[in-house]
Amino acid sequence: MIQIKKRPRSGGRSIAASTRCYKSTVSTRTTQKASIAAALSAGQRLTSLDAWRHFGCMRLAAVIHALRRNGWQIEADTVGIRTAVGKTAYVASYRLRSLA
């Protein structure tokens, strides 16, 4: 029969001790969802490239979906953009629905 010894975690810290520092830093940062919501509230139009450049968000459609589930009235328009090789690609451009 083979015995398996459990190795101690690095530094001998418990899981609670190692995640405590992480939890304290997360609460002070602005989330991507909040940053995108603020940009839409300010009247900006956002494409996935804009979200990646300004907020580091690589899944804008997922954030938009979450905002819509929370009651945000967000519209998507299809816009054509020029690619690096000279062709046209069509992407979604998101904005808040106007109330007027």
BAFI-3210 file (N, C-alpha, C; in Angstrom, 3 decimals, decimal comma, padded with zeros to 6 digits):
// residues 100
n [1|2|3|4|5|6|7|8|9|10|11|12|13|14|15|16|17|18|19|20|21|22|23|24|25|26|27|28|29|30|31|32|33|34|35|36|37|38|39|40|41|42|43|44|45|46|47|48|49|50|51|52|53|54|55|56|57|58|59|60|61|62|63|64|65|66|67|68|69|70|71|72|73|74|75|76|77|78|79|80|81|82|83|84|85|86|87|88|89|90|91|92|93|94|95|96|97|98|99|100]
n.u [000,832|000,538|001,512|000,301|001,581|000,491|001,450|002,585|001,050|002,389|004,543|003,209|000,743|-002,787|-005,749|-007,631|-006,021|-004,427|-006,226|-007,287|-005,940|-006,434|-009,238|-009,511|-008,407|-010,029|-012,493|-011,994|-011,576|-012,872|-015,355|-015,460|-018,017|-019,316|-017,823|-018,383|-021,141|-021,197|-019,983|-021,856|-024,012|-023,076|-023,511|-021,944|-021,056|-020,302|-018,055|-016,806|-014,050|-013,569|-014,292|-012,346|-009,986|-010,377|-011,381|-010,352|-011,910|-012,796|-015,070|-017,507|-020,154|-021,143|-021,148|-022,973|-025,226|-025,603|-026,130|-028,516|-030,162|-030,365|-032,099|-031,336|-031,817|-030,571|-029,444|-028,424|-026,539|-025,536|-022,426|-020,155|-016,718|-013,376|-011,001|-007,606|-006,671|-008,092|-010,732|-014,290|-015,646|-018,351|-019,593|-021,049|-022,404|-022,961|-025,392|-027,167|-030,698|-032,597|-034,825|-036,586]
n.v [-001,164|002,236|005,220|008,469|011,577|014,671|017,743|020,751|023,944|026,601|028,580|027,877|028,978|029,244|028,717|030,722|032,764|033,331|034,336|036,530|038,999|039,445|039,792|042,230|044,057|043,928|045,150|047,867|048,565|049,736|048,095|046,464|046,348|048,448|050,620|050,548|050,921|053,528|054,905|054,492|055,832|058,399|058,985|057,859|055,856|052,467|050,076|046,709|046,923|049,496|049,056|047,230|048,734|050,962|049,978|047,465|045,302|042,301|041,018|042,459|042,077|040,259|041,796|043,774|042,173|041,415|043,939|044,557|042,580|043,627|045,683|047,837|049,870|049,197|049,736|048,191|048,897|048,144|048,709|049,571|048,959|049,744|047,331|046,159|045,164|046,470|045,754|045,709|045,322|044,314|045,399|045,418|048,325|049,784|051,624|053,757|053,607|056,219|058,342|060,104]
n.w [000,000|-000,816|000,725|000,850|001,339|002,554|001,315|002,860|002,350|000,344|002,192|004,447|004,966|005,530|003,495|003,981|004,989|002,780|000,887|002,040|001,651|-001,059|-001,150|000,187|-001,598|-003,841|-003,295|-003,432|-006,040|-009,198|-010,997|-014,227|-015,249|-013,887|-014,832|-017,574|-017,505|-016,498|-018,614|-020,669|-019,514|-019,642|-022,231|-024,202|-027,054|-027,408|-028,709|-029,015|-029,289|-028,260|-025,579|-024,845|-025,170|-023,401|-020,949|-020,521|-021,026|-022,386|-023,093|-023,959|-024,815|-022,956|-020,628|-021,377|-021,648|-018,956|-017,836|-019,155|-018,075|-015,567|-015,965|-017,590|-020,427|-023,247|-026,498|-029,556|-032,370|-035,686|-037,021|-039,630|-039,895|-040,919|-041,760|-041,105|-043,491|-045,363|-045,788|-044,970|-041,803|-039,759|-036,725|-033,412|-031,942|-028,936|-027,081|-024,789|-024,676|-025,946|-024,179|-025,273]
ca.u [000,000|001,308|001,030|000,441|001,712|000,037|002,481|002,046|000,921|003,572|004,596|002,471|-000,467|-004,045|-006,462|-008,243|-004,980|-003,912|-007,228|-007,693|-005,371|-007,126|-010,575|-009,449|-008,086|-011,088|-013,588|-011,644|-011,458|-014,094|-015,525|-015,675|-019,445|-019,625|-017,176|-019,132|-022,429|-020,953|-019,723|-023,137|-024,815|-022,529|-023,906|-020,973|-021,319|-019,178|-017,872|-015,954|-012,690|-013,554|-014,322|-011,043|-008,979|-010,615|-011,719|-009,733|-013,004|-012,740|-016,378|-018,486|-021,512|-021,547|-021,445|-024,225|-026,281|-025,823|-026,789|-029,907|-030,897|-030,596|-033,081|-030,819|-032,366|-029,401|-029,676|-027,237|-026,568|-024,447|-021,627|-019,062|-015,400|-012,361|-009,997|-006,214|-006,424|-008,918|-012,104|-015,229|-016,186|-019,515|-019,569|-022,128|-022,112|-023,984|-025,711|-028,390|-031,893|-033,048|-036,178|-037,411]
ca.v [000,000|003,470|006,313|009,784|012,627|015,987|018,766|022,018|025,002|027,469|029,508|027,351|029,764|028,584|029,326|031,970|033,785|033,710|035,074|037,727|040,175|039,614|040,336|043,624|044,912|043,892|046,049|049,260|048,792|049,891|046,939|046,761|046,569|049,803|051,572|050,543|051,557|054,971|055,423|054,525|056,887|059,676|059,165|057,295|054,627|051,564|048,838|045,809|047,461|050,603|048,478|046,616|049,788|051,874|049,320|046,149|044,326|041,539|040,408|043,537|041,547|039,645|042,889|044,365|041,225|041,539|045,223|044,440|041,786|044,513|046,704|048,900|049,888|049,376|049,387|047,830|049,225|047,534|049,709|049,030|049,525|049,339|046,435|046,445|044,761|047,283|045,263|046,238|044,373|044,879|045,126|046,046|049,549|049,835|052,919|053,751|053,974|057,577|058,359|061,068]
ca.w [000,000|-000,932|001,553|000,233|002,331|002,121|001,467|003,368|001,348|000,316|003,304|005,568|005,219|005,210|002,377|004,455|005,109|001,467|000,127|002,778|000,996|-002,333|-000,919|000,593|-002,733|-004,836|-002,964|-003,694|-007,474|-009,975|-011,866|-015,643|-015,431|-013,417|-015,738|-018,827|-017,204|-016,384|-019,959|-021,374|-018,892|-020,106|-023,625|-025,131|-027,786|-027,178|-029,450|-028,245|-029,307|-027,289|-024,227|-024,595|-025,025|-022,283|-019,690|-020,432|-021,079|-023,627|-023,349|-023,808|-024,987|-021,684|-019,700|-021,856|-021,283|-017,507|-017,593|-019,620|-017,074|-014,426|-016,323|-018,440|-021,781|-024,116|-027,895|-030,336|-033,788|-036,422|-037,730|-040,434|-039,623|-041,886|-041,173|-041,466|-044,881|-046,239|-045,928|-043,997|-040,828|-039,082|-035,293|-032,641|-031,211|-027,899|-026,492|-023,996|-025,414|-025,619|-023,629|-026,004]
c.u [000,889|000,681|001,286|000,496|001,208|001,150|001,854|001,975|002,144|003,492|003,832|001,199|-001,709|-004,701|-007,062|-007,211|-004,487|-004,929|-007,658|-007,182|-006,090|-008,485|-010,525|-009,121|-009,214|-012,153|-013,268|-011,543|-012,833|-014,199|-015,699|-017,135|-019,830|-019,021|-017,931|-020,495|-022,277|-020,718|-021,014|-024,034|-024,352|-022,828|-022,937|-021,544|-020,088|-019,214|-016,976|-014,508|-012,558|-013,489|-012,977|-009,974|-009,146|-010,795|-011,061|-010,755|-012,974|-014,078|-017,478|-019,907|-022,019|-021,904|-022,760|-025,398|-026,622|-026,520|-028,247|-030,750|-031,189|-031,507|-032,583|-031,404|-031,237|-029,752|-028,350|-027,481|-025,390|-023,728|-020,516|-017,769|-014,412|-011,328|-008,603|-005,917|-007,351|-010,340|-012,987|-015,727|-017,331|-019,512|-020,737|-021,595|-023,267|-024,157|-026,960|-029,553|-032,334|-034,511|-037,113|-038,177]
c.v [001,244|004,535|007,632|010,813|013,937|016,989|020,036|023,038|025,901|028,486|029,033|028,130|028,957|029,301|030,660|033,086|034,241|034,497|036,355|038,987|040,465|040,248|041,808|044,540|044,951|044,940|047,508|049,567|048,973|048,710|047,383|047,079|047,988|050,858|051,673|051,190|053,069|055,601|055,510|055,624|058,267|059,926|058,603|056,076|053,752|050,388|047,944|046,301|048,629|050,066|047,851|047,680|050,593|051,181|047,957|045,024|043,614|040,887|041,434|043,012|040,903|040,714|043,562|043,471|041,336|042,857|045,189|043,624|042,605|045,686|047,850|048,761|050,223|048,891|049,057|048,198|048,531|048,614|049,006|049,725|048,981|048,476|046,828|046,094|045,478|046,806|045,911|045,108|045,065|044,425|045,838|047,288|049,744|051,262|052,778|054,210|055,368|057,524|059,288|060,432]
c.w [000,000|-000,040|000,832|001,342|001,747|002,364|002,024|002,242|001,417|001,442|004,523|005,899|004,868|004,034|002,792|004,544|003,742|000,653|000,815|002,096|-000,316|-002,128|-000,556|-000,577|-003,754|-004,543|-003,260|-005,185|-008,109|-010,929|-013,314|-015,897|-015,021|-014,340|-017,054|-018,631|-017,105|-017,751|-020,765|-020,828|-019,336|-021,581|-024,638|-025,848|-027,609|-028,141|-028,601|-028,214|-028,331|-025,864|-023,876|-024,342|-023,735|-020,937|-019,507|-020,478|-022,427|-023,976|-023,123|-023,925|-023,702|-020,652|-020,089|-021,489|-019,794|-017,174|-018,028|-018,640|-015,830|-014,767|-017,177|-019,840|-022,755|-025,518|-028,571|-031,790|-034,446|-037,210|-038,494|-040,081|-040,646|-041,178|-041,648|-042,916|-045,858|-046,447|-044,864|-043,109|-040,110|-037,624|-034,629|-031,928|-030,228|-027,383|-025,658|-024,842|-024,977|-025,162|-024,368|-027,134]
res [m|i|q|i|k|k|r|p|r|s|g|g|r|s|i|a|a|s|t|r|c|y|k|s|t|v|s|t|r|t|t|q|k|a|s|i|a|a|a|l|s|a|g|q|r|l|t|s|l|d|a|w|r|h|f|g|c|m|r|l|a|a|v|i|h|a|l|r|r|n|g|w|q|i|e|a|d|t|v|g|i|r|t|a|v|g|k|t|a|y|v|a|s|y|r|l|r|s|l|a]
***
